[in-house]
Amino acid sequence: MLKLGMHVDNWRHFDVSYEVPCQFAKDNDIEYVEFGTIDGDYFIQALGYNPHIPLHSDPLKLKSYLDSLGLKVSELDAAYPMSSPEGQYRGIGYTIRTIQFARAIGCPCVDTTDGGSKPEGYTDEEVMVLMKQYYRVVLDWAQRYDMIINVEPHGPYTTDPDTMEQILSFFDSPYLRMNFDTGNTFIAGQDPVKFLRRFREKVSHCHIKDVSEELAKVVLGGQTGIASSVVAIGEGVNAENIAGCIELLKEIDFDGVLSIECEAAPGKVEQSIEWLRKEIAR
């Protein structure tokens, strides 16, 4: 069953706390929200101008708030670049703390990815060793906490389907899955429908992003990821691909959340919801 959700990151550029997108979700009958996480303190968030969640905050207090709105959390985002050398001593701990927080609020999965660029001074083979060790440690925790660890196509390694297959084959574990992203695969020069078809058995969660024509003209094939779409989903150059991905997900009886990633400019998320609901119901 295809379920509709949205990332609170859509409101990051609007300097608001997570209560604003959560109330929006309730008002628009969106059952699922997705949060980014902060491993430490960020003064902008502490002052109420950022929608993401510090991992030292009380997860049960957050869960109580979400329960009061009838909301569920589809995924927590802990996307520290696991392809970087710092991923070994910062990313692993960050992801582990996110696993613990996710379990406390009843969230089923945690999102991870590589960096926006390849680390200097490292060969691809060396980077693959770093990433394998990262997932070796993280999956040990994931198994105990019954938590899915998703790999999101977002960087040079994860948007390359052959390298992504290597990453997902590091360990034969039901807890190592994929957070498929329509926008990142497209902007990296891949065909989102073909990418999804190749990994359809591994996908547990989806990010749905369109791409503006202006952005595609400038960076298509030269960039591996975008934070969110500045156009509403359905009005960009990736709309046909998104529609194709939805049809493929229907064919395989995908039971998971399509999380909207669209900047919350006036009317844009509402327009995205309307378009996606029509496509899902088609």
PyMOL commands that set and color helices and strands:
alter all, ss='L'
color gray80, all
select helices_A, chain A and resi 8-14+19-27+43-46+59-69+85-88+91-105+124-145+161-168+182-187+192-198+213-219+239-251+268-281
alter helices_A, ss='H'
color red, helices_A
select strands_A, chain A and resi 2-7+32-38+53-54+72-81+109-113+148-151+176-181+203-208+256-260
alter strands_A, ss='S'
color yellow, strands_A
deselect
rebuild
show_as cartoon
